[in-house]
Amino acid sequence: MATHLAILPADALNLQADAPSGSKPPTRFLRLPHPRTGLASLFFPYSPQNDARQRDAILEVQAVAPTNARSWFIGQEVVADGKLLVMTPIDPAFLLIPILQAVYPENGDQGMFRPEDEIFEDAAANLEQTSTAAAGKDASLIISKEDVIEFTSMECCESALKRVCDVKEITEDITVYRFSPEKVVAYLRVKVERLSTPENAEISRTMVRNLARDGLMEDGKEILLNVGRLRAACDLVAQYIPPGIRNSLVASYDFTPLDTYFKSIDDENAAIAVEKPAKAKPAPTTTMDKKRKPGTSQGVEKLKKAKTGGMAKLSTFFAKKVPA
């Protein structure tokens, strides 16, 4: 079995490949649709050690590959594959969006309320069929039905389902669901509001650098700065949602003041560019310049006009001396 070096949360270090008999089967990687692109991506389910509220969670797996070939030294072992696997927690609600969209139409029709297991069975079958047709001979691009069913059977998935779906309790034992883009946007807005607070925004160096570059951190621009933080938080959340949901999220905010500010900067820069003086034109060519042969300097031209009458020729200095 191949060995890889990985970085993952400390509370996920209890992963055991040799689980005791009768316990939950060993955890394995799941290939699920990425919430933004819909392409097959790797995720890793685990049970946090220090969170009593959460029985299970899931990690996004990303491979950081070096430009040049490298290896890792672990004790006395050499790991030939120099990639570094980075595993970070991801909200299971993000992963549910493309799975539910595989069942519910995107033409504005709300669809019907259906039981949870029925929704996931159809979604898993649809995702496997469409990904297999698009994958060709590349098996790594196929989203298997088994992986989708295993993810949707996790407890964290069931709680996330209520955040992105309308819910109806038919009886005490029967609950039906319907995917709701409106509830998705409302849920995402909660994330945006939390990420855009000054305390959280300052954690991201990229966000701070971009706000400063746009001039929003100057004195007297506090209102624009708040709107800029909201836009930056939307862009951050947009990395984990489909484009259509992203457009709905952005449309739920009024970014008119920020757009007006950026337009004024563009207009000002355009006006400065127009006012810049044109490049100096080359000096007009004189008659003397026209007569001068190309490739000769001004000093050579002056020497040609010098009077040489009465001057000894250069060859006389090298003639043999006549004996006296």
The 8 nearest C-alpha neighbors of each residue, nearest first, counted from 0:
[[1, 2, 3, 78, 16, 80, 79, 4],
 [2, 0, 3, 78, 80, 79, 4, 77],
 [1, 3, 78, 0, 4, 80, 79, 77],
 [4, 2, 5, 1, 80, 78, 83, 84],
 [3, 5, 83, 84, 2, 6, 82, 71],
 [6, 4, 84, 83, 85, 3, 7, 86],
 [7, 5, 85, 86, 84, 8, 4, 83],
 [6, 8, 86, 87, 85, 5, 9, 11],
 [9, 7, 10, 11, 87, 6, 12, 86],
 [8, 10, 11, 12, 7, 13, 48, 47],
 [9, 11, 48, 47, 8, 12, 49, 13],
 [12, 10, 9, 8, 13, 47, 14, 45],
 [11, 13, 14, 10, 9, 8, 7, 48],
 [14, 12, 11, 15, 10, 48, 46, 47],
 [15, 13, 12, 11, 16, 45, 26, 25],
 [16, 14, 17, 18, 13, 25, 26, 12],
 [15, 17, 25, 18, 14, 26, 24, 27],
 [18, 16, 15, 19, 25, 20, 24, 14],
 [17, 19, 15, 16, 25, 22, 20, 24],
 [20, 18, 22, 21, 17, 23, 24, 15],
 [19, 21, 22, 18, 23, 24, 17, 25],
 [22, 20, 19, 23, 24, 18, 25, 17],
 [23, 21, 20, 19, 24, 18, 25, 17],
 [22, 24, 25, 21, 18, 19, 26, 20],
 [25, 23, 22, 26, 18, 21, 16, 20],
 [26, 24, 16, 18, 27, 23, 15, 17],
 [27, 25, 24, 44, 45, 28, 16, 14],
 [26, 28, 25, 29, 43, 44, 42, 24],
 [27, 29, 43, 42, 41, 30, 26, 44],
 [30, 28, 42, 146, 41, 43, 31, 27],
 [29, 31, 41, 40, 142, 39, 146, 42],
 [32, 30, 39, 40, 142, 29, 33, 41],
 [33, 31, 37, 39, 38, 40, 34, 97],
 [32, 34, 37, 38, 36, 35, 40, 39],
 [35, 33, 240, 239, 94, 37, 97, 93],
 [36, 34, 241, 240, 239, 33, 37, 238],
 [35, 37, 38, 33, 34, 241, 32, 240],
 [36, 38, 32, 33, 34, 35, 97, 39],
 [39, 37, 32, 36, 33, 40, 140, 31],
 [38, 40, 32, 140, 31, 30, 142, 33],
 [41, 39, 30, 31, 33, 32, 38, 42],
 [40, 42, 30, 60, 29, 28, 31, 59],
 [43, 41, 59, 29, 60, 58, 28, 30],
 [42, 44, 28, 58, 57, 29, 59, 45],
 [45, 43, 57, 56, 58, 26, 42, 55],
 [44, 46, 56, 55, 57, 11, 47, 43],
 [45, 47, 55, 54, 56, 48, 11, 44],
 [48, 46, 10, 11, 49, 50, 55, 45],
 [49, 47, 10, 50, 46, 11, 13, 51],
 [48, 50, 47, 51, 10, 53, 52, 46],
 [51, 49, 52, 53, 47, 48, 54, 10],
 [50, 52, 53, 49, 54, 48, 47, 55],
 [53, 51, 50, 54, 49, 55, 47, 155],
 [52, 54, 55, 51, 50, 155, 56, 47],
 [55, 53, 46, 52, 154, 51, 47, 56],
 [56, 54, 46, 53, 45, 155, 47, 154],
 [57, 55, 45, 44, 46, 155, 47, 58],
 [56, 58, 44, 43, 45, 88, 89, 42],
 [59, 57, 88, 43, 87, 42, 86, 89],
 [58, 60, 42, 87, 86, 89, 88, 43],
 [61, 59, 86, 42, 41, 85, 58, 84],
 [62, 60, 85, 84, 86, 63, 59, 41],
 [63, 61, 84, 83, 64, 85, 82, 60],
 [64, 62, 83, 82, 84, 61, 65, 85],
 [63, 65, 82, 62, 83, 66, 81, 67],
 [66, 64, 67, 82, 63, 68, 81, 69],
 [67, 65, 64, 68, 69, 63, 81, 82],
 [66, 68, 65, 69, 64, 81, 70, 82],
 [67, 69, 65, 66, 81, 70, 80, 79],
 [70, 68, 81, 67, 65, 80, 71, 79],
 [69, 71, 81, 79, 78, 80, 72, 77],
 [72, 70, 78, 77, 81, 73, 79, 69],
 [71, 73, 77, 76, 78, 74, 70, 75],
 [74, 72, 76, 75, 77, 71, 78, 4],
 [73, 75, 76, 72, 77, 71, 78, 4],
 [74, 76, 73, 77, 72, 78, 71, 70],
 [77, 75, 73, 74, 72, 78, 71, 79],
 [76, 78, 72, 71, 79, 73, 75, 70],
 [79, 77, 71, 80, 70, 72, 76, 2],
 [78, 80, 70, 81, 77, 71, 69, 2],
 [79, 81, 78, 82, 70, 3, 69, 71],
 [82, 80, 70, 69, 71, 79, 83, 68],
 [83, 81, 64, 63, 80, 62, 84, 65],
 [82, 84, 63, 4, 5, 62, 85, 64],
 [85, 83, 5, 62, 61, 4, 6, 63],
 [84, 86, 6, 61, 5, 60, 62, 7],
 [87, 85, 60, 7, 59, 58, 6, 84],
 [86, 88, 58, 59, 7, 89, 85, 60],
 [89, 87, 58, 57, 59, 90, 86, 56],
 [90, 88, 58, 59, 91, 57, 87, 93],
 [89, 91, 92, 93, 88, 94, 57, 159],
 [92, 90, 94, 93, 156, 89, 95, 159],
 [93, 91, 159, 95, 90, 94, 96, 160],
 [94, 92, 91, 95, 96, 90, 34, 239],
 [95, 93, 91, 34, 92, 96, 97, 33],
 [94, 96, 92, 98, 93, 97, 99, 91],
 [95, 97, 99, 98, 94, 93, 100, 34],
 [98, 96, 100, 99, 34, 95, 101, 94],
 [99, 97, 95, 101, 96, 100, 122, 94],
 [100, 98, 101, 96, 97, 102, 95, 103],
 [99, 101, 97, 103, 102, 98, 96, 104],
 [100, 102, 99, 98, 122, 103, 97, 125],
 [103, 101, 100, 122, 99, 104, 121, 118],
 [102, 104, 100, 101, 110, 99, 105, 178],
 [105, 103, 106, 108, 102, 100, 107, 110],
 [104, 106, 107, 103, 108, 100, 109, 243],
 [107, 105, 108, 104, 109, 103, 110, 100],
 [106, 108, 105, 109, 104, 110, 180, 103],
 [109, 107, 110, 106, 104, 105, 103, 111],
 [108, 110, 107, 111, 103, 179, 104, 178],
 [111, 109, 108, 103, 112, 177, 104, 178],
 [110, 112, 113, 177, 109, 176, 103, 178],
 [111, 113, 177, 176, 175, 110, 114, 167],
 [112, 114, 175, 176, 111, 118, 115, 177],
 [115, 113, 175, 117, 116, 176, 174, 118],
 [114, 116, 118, 117, 119, 113, 175, 176],
 [115, 117, 119, 118, 114, 120, 113, 121],
 [116, 118, 120, 114, 115, 119, 121, 113],
 [119, 117, 115, 116, 121, 120, 122, 114],
 [118, 120, 122, 116, 121, 117, 123, 115],
 [121, 119, 117, 123, 122, 118, 116, 124],
 [120, 122, 124, 119, 118, 123, 125, 117],
 [121, 123, 119, 125, 102, 101, 124, 120],
 [124, 122, 144, 126, 120, 121, 125, 147],
 [123, 125, 121, 127, 122, 126, 144, 128],
 [126, 124, 122, 128, 127, 123, 121, 129],
 [127, 125, 123, 129, 128, 124, 130, 122],
 [128, 126, 142, 143, 124, 130, 125, 129],
 [127, 129, 125, 131, 126, 130, 124, 132],
 [130, 128, 132, 126, 131, 127, 125, 133],
 [129, 131, 141, 133, 127, 132, 128, 134],
 [132, 130, 134, 141, 128, 133, 129, 127],
 [131, 133, 129, 130, 134, 135, 128, 127],
 [132, 134, 130, 131, 135, 129, 140, 141],
 [135, 133, 131, 140, 137, 132, 130, 136],
 [134, 136, 137, 133, 132, 131, 138, 140],
 [135, 137, 138, 134, 131, 139, 140, 133],
 [138, 136, 134, 139, 135, 140, 141, 131],
 [137, 139, 140, 141, 136, 134, 135, 131],
 [140, 138, 137, 141, 39, 134, 142, 30],
 [141, 139, 39, 134, 138, 137, 142, 130],
 [142, 140, 130, 131, 138, 139, 143, 134],
 [143, 141, 127, 30, 31, 39, 130, 126],
 [144, 142, 127, 145, 146, 141, 147, 30],
 [143, 145, 123, 147, 146, 127, 124, 148],
 [144, 146, 148, 143, 147, 149, 123, 142],
 [147, 145, 149, 29, 143, 148, 144, 30],
 [146, 148, 150, 144, 149, 145, 123, 151],
 [147, 149, 151, 145, 150, 146, 152, 144],
 [150, 148, 146, 152, 147, 151, 145, 153],
 [149, 151, 147, 152, 148, 153, 146, 156],
 [150, 152, 148, 153, 149, 156, 147, 119],
 [151, 153, 149, 150, 148, 154, 156, 157],
 [154, 152, 156, 151, 155, 150, 157, 149],
 [155, 153, 157, 156, 55, 152, 158, 54],
 [154, 156, 158, 153, 157, 55, 56, 159],
 [155, 157, 159, 154, 153, 158, 151, 91],
 [156, 158, 160, 154, 159, 155, 153, 161],
 [157, 159, 155, 160, 156, 161, 154, 162],
 [160, 158, 92, 156, 162, 161, 157, 155],
 [161, 159, 157, 158, 162, 163, 164, 156],
 [160, 162, 164, 159, 163, 158, 166, 165],
 [163, 161, 159, 160, 164, 182, 186, 183],
 [162, 164, 183, 182, 161, 160, 179, 178],
 [165, 163, 178, 179, 177, 161, 162, 176],
 [164, 166, 177, 176, 179, 178, 167, 161],
 [165, 167, 176, 175, 164, 161, 177, 168],
 [168, 166, 175, 174, 169, 176, 165, 112],
 [167, 169, 174, 170, 173, 175, 166, 171],
 [170, 168, 173, 174, 167, 171, 175, 172],
 [171, 169, 173, 172, 168, 174, 167, 175],
 [170, 172, 173, 168, 169, 174, 167, 175],
 [173, 171, 170, 174, 169, 168, 175, 114],
 [172, 174, 170, 169, 171, 168, 175, 114],
 [175, 173, 168, 169, 167, 114, 172, 176],
 [174, 176, 114, 113, 167, 112, 166, 168],
 [177, 175, 166, 112, 113, 165, 164, 114],
 [178, 176, 112, 165, 164, 179, 111, 113],
 [177, 179, 164, 163, 165, 99, 180, 176],
 [178, 180, 164, 181, 182, 163, 165, 177],
 [181, 179, 183, 182, 184, 178, 163, 244],
 [182, 180, 184, 179, 183, 185, 163, 186],
 [183, 181, 185, 163, 179, 184, 180, 186],
 [182, 184, 163, 180, 186, 181, 185, 187],
 [185, 183, 187, 181, 186, 182, 248, 188],
 [184, 186, 182, 188, 183, 187, 181, 189],
 [187, 185, 183, 189, 184, 188, 182, 162],
 [186, 188, 184, 190, 189, 185, 183, 191],
 [187, 189, 191, 185, 190, 186, 192, 184],
 [190, 188, 192, 187, 186, 191, 193, 185],
 [189, 191, 187, 193, 188, 192, 194, 186],
 [192, 190, 188, 194, 232, 193, 189, 195],
 [193, 191, 189, 195, 190, 194, 188, 196],
 [192, 194, 190, 191, 195, 196, 189, 199],
 [195, 193, 191, 199, 192, 196, 232, 190],
 [196, 194, 228, 192, 229, 193, 200, 232],
 [195, 197, 198, 199, 194, 193, 200, 192],
 [198, 196, 200, 199, 201, 195, 228, 194],
 [197, 199, 196, 201, 200, 202, 195, 194],
 [200, 198, 202, 201, 196, 194, 197, 195],
 [201, 199, 197, 202, 195, 198, 203, 196],
 [200, 202, 203, 199, 198, 197, 207, 204],
 [203, 201, 199, 200, 204, 198, 207, 206],
 [204, 202, 206, 205, 201, 200, 207, 199],
 [205, 203, 207, 206, 208, 202, 201, 200],
 [204, 206, 208, 203, 207, 209, 210, 202],
 [205, 207, 209, 203, 204, 208, 210, 200],
 [208, 206, 204, 210, 205, 209, 201, 211],
 [207, 209, 205, 211, 206, 210, 204, 212],
 [210, 208, 212, 206, 211, 207, 205, 213],
 [211, 209, 207, 213, 212, 215, 208, 206],
 [210, 212, 214, 208, 216, 213, 209, 215],
 [211, 213, 209, 214, 210, 208, 215, 207],
 [214, 212, 210, 211, 215, 209, 216, 261],
 [215, 213, 211, 212, 216, 217, 210, 220],
 [214, 216, 224, 210, 213, 217, 211, 220],
 [217, 215, 211, 214, 224, 210, 218, 220],
 [216, 218, 215, 214, 220, 219, 211, 221],
 [219, 217, 220, 216, 221, 215, 214, 224],
 [218, 220, 221, 217, 222, 216, 223, 215],
 [221, 219, 223, 222, 218, 215, 224, 217],
 [220, 222, 224, 223, 219, 225, 218, 216],
 [223, 221, 225, 224, 220, 226, 219, 227],
 [222, 224, 226, 220, 225, 221, 227, 257],
 [223, 225, 227, 221, 215, 222, 226, 220],
 [226, 224, 228, 222, 227, 223, 221, 229],
 [227, 225, 229, 223, 228, 224, 230, 222],
 [226, 228, 224, 230, 229, 225, 223, 231],
 [227, 229, 231, 195, 225, 226, 230, 232],
 [228, 230, 226, 232, 195, 227, 231, 233],
 [229, 231, 233, 227, 232, 228, 234, 226],
 [230, 232, 228, 234, 233, 229, 227, 235],
 [231, 233, 235, 229, 191, 234, 230, 195],
 [234, 232, 230, 236, 235, 231, 237, 191],
 [233, 235, 237, 231, 232, 236, 230, 238],
 [234, 236, 232, 237, 233, 238, 231, 239],
 [235, 237, 233, 238, 234, 239, 232, 240],
 [238, 236, 234, 240, 239, 235, 245, 233],
 [237, 239, 236, 235, 240, 35, 234, 241],
 [240, 238, 35, 34, 237, 236, 93, 241],
 [239, 241, 35, 34, 237, 238, 245, 244],
 [240, 242, 35, 244, 243, 34, 245, 36],
 [243, 241, 245, 244, 246, 240, 35, 237],
 [242, 244, 246, 245, 241, 247, 240, 248],
 [245, 243, 247, 246, 241, 242, 248, 240],
 [244, 246, 242, 248, 243, 247, 237, 241],
 [247, 245, 243, 249, 248, 244, 250, 242],
 [246, 248, 250, 244, 245, 249, 251, 243],
 [247, 249, 245, 251, 246, 250, 184, 244],
 [250, 248, 246, 251, 247, 252, 245, 233],
 [251, 249, 247, 252, 248, 246, 253, 245],
 [250, 252, 248, 249, 247, 253, 184, 188],
 [253, 251, 250, 249, 254, 248, 229, 230],
 [252, 254, 255, 251, 250, 256, 249, 226],
 [253, 255, 257, 256, 252, 258, 226, 230],
 [254, 256, 258, 257, 253, 259, 260, 252],
 [257, 255, 259, 258, 254, 260, 223, 253],
 [256, 258, 260, 254, 259, 255, 223, 261],
 [259, 257, 255, 261, 260, 256, 262, 254],
 [260, 258, 262, 256, 257, 261, 255, 263],
 [261, 259, 257, 263, 258, 262, 256, 264],
 [262, 260, 264, 258, 263, 259, 265, 257],
 [263, 261, 265, 259, 264, 260, 258, 266],
 [262, 264, 266, 260, 261, 265, 267, 259],
 [265, 263, 267, 261, 262, 266, 268, 260],
 [264, 266, 262, 268, 267, 263, 269, 261],
 [267, 265, 269, 263, 264, 268, 262, 270],
 [268, 266, 264, 270, 269, 265, 263, 271],
 [269, 267, 271, 265, 270, 266, 264, 272],
 [268, 270, 266, 272, 267, 271, 265, 273],
 [271, 269, 267, 273, 272, 268, 266, 274],
 [272, 270, 268, 274, 273, 269, 267, 275],
 [271, 273, 269, 270, 275, 274, 268, 267],
 [274, 272, 270, 271, 275, 269, 276, 268],
 [273, 275, 271, 272, 276, 270, 277, 269],
 [274, 276, 272, 273, 271, 277, 270, 278],
 [277, 275, 274, 278, 273, 279, 272, 271],
 [276, 278, 279, 275, 280, 274, 273, 272],
 [277, 279, 280, 276, 275, 281, 274, 282],
 [280, 278, 277, 281, 276, 282, 275, 283],
 [279, 281, 278, 282, 277, 283, 276, 284],
 [280, 282, 283, 279, 284, 278, 285, 277],
 [281, 283, 284, 280, 279, 285, 288, 278],
 [284, 282, 285, 281, 280, 288, 286, 289],
 [283, 285, 288, 282, 286, 289, 287, 281],
 [286, 284, 288, 287, 283, 289, 290, 282],
 [285, 287, 289, 288, 290, 284, 291, 283],
 [286, 288, 290, 285, 289, 291, 284, 292],
 [289, 287, 291, 285, 286, 290, 284, 292],
 [288, 290, 286, 287, 291, 285, 284, 292],
 [291, 289, 287, 288, 292, 286, 285, 293],
 [290, 292, 288, 289, 287, 293, 295, 300],
 [291, 293, 295, 290, 294, 289, 288, 296],
 [294, 292, 295, 291, 296, 289, 290, 288],
 [293, 295, 292, 296, 291, 297, 299, 300],
 [296, 294, 293, 292, 299, 297, 300, 291],
 [295, 297, 299, 298, 300, 294, 291, 293],
 [296, 298, 300, 299, 301, 295, 291, 302],
 [299, 297, 301, 300, 296, 302, 295, 303],
 [300, 298, 302, 296, 301, 297, 303, 295],
 [299, 301, 297, 303, 298, 302, 296, 304],
 [302, 300, 298, 304, 303, 299, 297, 305],
 [301, 303, 299, 305, 304, 300, 298, 306],
 [302, 304, 300, 301, 305, 299, 306, 298],
 [305, 303, 301, 302, 306, 300, 307, 299],
 [304, 306, 302, 303, 307, 301, 300, 308],
 [307, 305, 308, 304, 303, 302, 310, 309],
 [306, 308, 310, 305, 309, 311, 304, 312],
 [309, 307, 310, 306, 311, 305, 312, 304],
 [310, 308, 307, 311, 306, 312, 305, 313],
 [309, 311, 308, 307, 312, 306, 313, 315],
 [312, 310, 313, 309, 315, 314, 316, 308],
 [311, 313, 314, 315, 310, 316, 309, 307],
 [312, 314, 315, 316, 311, 317, 310, 318],
 [315, 313, 316, 312, 317, 318, 311, 319],
 [316, 314, 318, 317, 313, 312, 311, 319],
 [315, 317, 314, 318, 313, 312, 311, 319],
 [316, 318, 315, 314, 319, 313, 320, 312],
 [317, 319, 315, 316, 320, 314, 321, 313],
 [320, 318, 321, 317, 316, 315, 322, 314],
 [319, 321, 322, 318, 317, 323, 316, 315],
 [322, 320, 319, 323, 318, 317, 315, 316],
 [323, 321, 320, 319, 318, 317, 316, 315],
 [322, 321, 320, 319, 318, 315, 316, 317]]
